[in-house]
Amino acid sequence: VYHAANGISSTQVKDARVSLMYFNARHVEKTIVKERSPVLDMGNLVHALALQPENLEAEFSVEPEIPEGAFTTTATLREFIDAHNASLPALLSADDIKALLEEYNATLPSQMPLGASVDETYASYEQLPEEFQRIENGTKHTATAMKACIKEYNVTLPAPVKTSGSRDALLEQLAIINPDLVAQEAQKSSPLKVSGTKADLIQAVKSVNPAVVFADELLDAWRENTEGKVLVTRQQLSTALNIQKALLEHPTAGKLLT
């Protein structure tokens, strides 16, 4: 009979019969917290499905279904990241950049050696462009004077770029000789990291696909249970629905429930 009354449950009827003050504290003021346990929750679920199915959504929160394509494991995250990285234009490696720098250095004129002896110094001096051979003919060509001319010439030569250091350091050197190439390199997307915690991988995937669905986030939001409902797993719901079906199909109980 009590189920025919809108919003009245057997528990409310029983509590009212025990004490109207208790009924008021539990069901009206809600100062008495309803006791819960997995067994009680399952019993309440079966009770609701059998007698008050219209209240199911108001009292229970069913574990969300994980949509197809949602990320569920670390392996699926890494698989996505690997595929994403493989689709990106390849970045110049440190070795690639070093090869370009060495190729450039090879085109530069070599500095003139100062020489370990007067004869070697004189040989270098004789190879200088005329404007750097500043010692007047007929005067003594001292090693000191010739070396000064050689040094003056060497200062005018373009300095070779450095070919050692980190990739970023090598890129800085490449920018000196080929800024356009470095600008193109800067436009390329960096590959996502494939190492770290599951949370790190989730953030990496979100950085390139904010709309992607993560099973962990769906389940975490469900477990937070901000509305204070009874949490029901899909397995529990399946079991309860089977019990409901059996009750409805029972020759005696079914007539009472329909």
Secondary structure, 3 states (H helix, E strand, C coil): CHHHCCCCCHHHHHHHHHCHHHHHHHHHCCCCCCCCCHHHHHHHHHHHHHHCHHHHHHHEEECCCCCCCCECCHHHHHHHHHHHHHHCCCCCCHHHHHHHHHHHHHHCCCCCCCCCCHHHHHHHHHCCCHHHCCCCCCCCCCHHHHHHHHHHHHHHCCCCCCCCCCHHHHHHHHHHHCHHHHHHHHHCCCCCCCCCCHHHHHHHHHHHCCCCCEHHHHHHHHHHCCCCCEEECHHHHHHHHHHHHHHHHCCCHHHHHC
